[in-house]
Amino acid sequence: MKEKTRLALEHGFGGGMMLWETGLDAPGNAGLTAVIFNELKNDTINYYTALQR
């Protein structure tokens, strides 16, 4: 999931990620939402710059 989030950011698909059934996501740092959140938080790509490529 970390690599998919990175791919979305690198190609300007910041609004194109979706999750289903988050109620079944693992708690804490093991969950998909936590992995995505941490990757977005640590992102160095400026989303608006990526859109202009």
GILIN-V480133 format. One line per field, one symbol per residue. ss: DSSP state (H for helix, E for strand, C for the rest). phi: phi as a letter, one per 40 degrees, with the letter a starting at -180 (. if undefined). psi: psi as a letter, one per 20 degrees, with the letter a starting at -180 (. if undefined). A space follows every 50 residues. Layout:
ss=???
phi=???
psi=???
//
This chain:
ss=CHHHHHHHHHCCCCCCCCCCCHHHCCCHHHCHHHHHHHHHHCCCCCHHHH HCC
phi=.cccccdcccbgcdcbbabbfccccccgccccccccdccccccbccdccc ccc
psi=hghhggggghjkkhjkqqqqmiijqqqbiiqghgggghghhjpipoghgh hi.
//
